[in-house]
Amino acid sequence: MSDRLRADLACRLGDAWTSAFAIPAPSTVEPSLTADDAYAIQEMIIAGRVRQGRRRAGWKLGLTSAGPEATPIVGTLLDDMVVPSGTELAMAGMVAPMVEAEVVVRIGEDVAGPRSVEELAVGPHMVGPGIEVIDYRTTDSTGPIDWIADNSTVAYAVVGTFVPLADVDPAAIEASLSADSRHLATGRGAKVMGNPLAAVAWLTRHLSERGHLLEEGHVVLTGSLTGHHRVETPDQVDFAGDFGDLGTVTVTFRP
């Protein structure tokens, strides 16, 4: 694919993200689109926002709970996309948001290269409860390649209080997601590649191949424990993820 076409697709997706409207998926415009093309498009969109003054604040992992046959996908979190528990988000800024409960890892030191689960487990990292807000900015995406180009469909990372990783077994964390006090789903940390740290280890290899690193302070959405659930105003706008001893994280959507 030519750089010109990549740039054009990045411009379209960036405008869709900014204006909260859906556009045709990149693969319907260019059927030969590859994962490498999609990551290049994502990088162009993010680079434009960085030039406007935003900064990289972490990463989103997707498909990590879809089974061993699925290859994870990665999106970029910018500083204005990482928000604290209790945040109220405006529906007008998104196309059709959905939420899912996830274990979040906050990186405690620069990780400049591949790391194993065992190496990560003894590092000064933190873990906390989180809700990912997903938003598809395409009308007819056909799968992971379109999602990657669309920054892997991440809109926000809502994070709670972090505790030292050494105090928690990420695989044993249990999360319950509810909407307006109505239970939606329950999941366990082991659903994510057997251990959310395995997802972070995979991410270190992926980022190394792309010339990036996990920086101190970055947050990582490790993958869904509960499946995704649509925000449906006015009946389903207050979401809570209860992670037991790890705490609770909440987000409200304003119509």
N, C-alpha and C positions, 0 to 999 in steps of 0.2 A: 504494500500500500504506500502511496506517495505521502511525503510529509505534508503536502498541501491538503490532501483529503483528510489526513489525521487532524490537522489544525482546524479544518472546517467543521468536522464532527465535534471536536473539543469545544469550539465556539458555540455550536448549537446546544450541546449538553450544558455548558456553563451558563448560557442564557436561561435554559429551562430550570436549572437549579436556582438561579437568582430570582426569577420571576414566578416560580412555583407553577409551572404548567408542563404538561406531558407532550413529548414529541415522538416521532417514529424512532424505533430502536435502531442503533447504528448498523446492525447486521441486515436490516431490511433495506438500508441505503447502499451498503457494500457487503454482499454475501461472503466475500473472501476474508472478512475480518478475522484476525487471529487473536489469541490471548496477548501476545506481545504488542500487537497494535492497540488493544484495549488498554493495557497498562500505560502505553505511550500517551494515549488520549487522556487518561486519568491524570498523568503527570503534568500535561499541559494545562489542564483545568486548575490543578493545585498550584502550579507555578504562577499562574495569573493571580490567584488570591494571595499568595505570598508576596508578590510584587505590590499588592494593595495594602500590605501591612500586617497580614495575618501570619501566624507561625504554625509549624507542625507541632501537634500535641500528642500524637499517638497513632494507633492503627486499629482497624476493625477486621476481624477474621470472620469469614462466612463459610458455610458448608462443612464446618468441622464436626458437626453432629449428624451429618448425612450418611455416615458409614465409610468404611475404608475404600470403597470404589470411587468416592468423590474426591476431587482435588480441591483443597481450600482456596478461597479467593480472599483478596486483601483490598481494603479501602483505607484512605488517609483521614485522620482526624485533625482538624485545625482547632486553634485555641477557642474560638467562639462556638465550637460544636460540643465541647466537653462542659457540662453544666452540673451543678450540685443537685442532690436529692431535694425535692420540694419545688423544683422549678415549674413555672407555668409557661407553656409554649402556645404560640398563636397558630391555629390551623391555617390561617391565611398564608403562612410562610411555607406550606408544604402542599403536595399534590394529594396524596392519599396515605397518610401515615399509618404505620403498624408498630407494635411494640413486642419485645421479647426479653425475658430475664436472662442475664448472663453474669458469669464470674468475670470480674475485671482485675487485671494485674497492673500495678503501677511499678515501673522499672526504677530500681534504686541506684543503679550505676550504669554507665555507658556499656553497651554490649556490642562490640565491634566485630561481629563474626558469628559463625554457627556455635550454638551451645546445646548441650544435652539437657534432658530433664533433670538429671542428677546435678549438673553444674548450676542450673537455674535455682534448684531447690535450696542451695546453700548460699545463694546471693542475698544481698540486702534489699530484696524486693518486698512489695506489699500486695495484699489481696483485699478486695472489697466487693460489695453487692452492686449490681448495675442493671439498668434497663437500656437496651438499644432502641432508638427510634429509627425505623426504616422508612424510606420514601422512594418509590419507583418514579423516576422522571421520564420514563418511556411508556408508550401505550401498548406495545406489542413485543416486548423482549422475549427472546427465544431461549435464554439460558445464561450460563455464567459469563460468556464473553460480553454480552450486552451489559450485564450487571457490573462487571469490572470497569468498563468504560464509564459507567454511571457512578463511579466512586464506590463500587460494590454496594450501592443503594443506601448508604448510611446517611442519616440526617443529624442525629445527636447521640451522644453517650451521656446518660444520666447516671451519676456515680454517688455512692454513699460513703460511709466512713471506712478507711483502710486500716488493716491490722498487719503486723509482720507476717510474712509468708511462713516463717518458721513456726508460728502458732497455729497453723491451719493445715488440714489435709484437703487440698483443692478438689480431689476426686470425690471426697465424701460430703461436700457441701450440697445441701438440698435447698431448692428454691421453689416457692409457690407464687404464681402470678395471679393477681385478681384485678377486676375492673369494677369500680363502684361497689366494693365489698363482695362481689360475686366471683367465686373461684373459677379460674380459666384453665390452669394447667400446673403441673408439678414436674420438676426435673432434678436430676442429680449431676454433680460435676463430672462424674465418670462418663456421662453421655458424650462429652467433648473429647474425642480421640483417646478415651480411657482416663484422661487427666488433663485439665485445662493447661497445665504446664507443658504437655506434649504439643499443644497448639502453639504456645509461645516458642518452643524449641523449633517447630517447623517454620515459624515466622522469622526466626533469626537466620535460618538458611536462605529463605526466600529473599529477605532484605539484603543479605550479603551479595546475592547474585545480581540484585538490581542496583548495587552501589549505595545502599542506605544502611543505617544502623539503628538499633534501639537506644535512645538517649535517656539519660537519667531524667526522671519526671514524666516520661511518656506513659500514657495509659493504653492498655490493650484490651479490647473487647474480644473475649476468647471464643465466643460462639453460643448459640441458643441452647438453653436448657428446657424451654417450654414451647417451642414453636412460635410463630408470629401471629399476632391478633390485631385485627383492624380497629382503629379508633372510629367509633360510630357515634357522633353527636346526635342528640343530646344524652343518649342513654349510656354511653361508655366513654367517659372522658377522664376519670380519675383512676390511675393505675398504681398498683403497689406490688413490689417484689419483696417477699418475706424470705430471708435467707437464714432463719434460725438465729444461732448465736452470732452470726456474722452481721446481723442487723437487717434493717428494712430500707428500701429505696422507693421513692414515689415521684410521680410526674402527673401534672394536670394539663389538659388541652383546652384552650379557650376557643370557643366557636368564633 
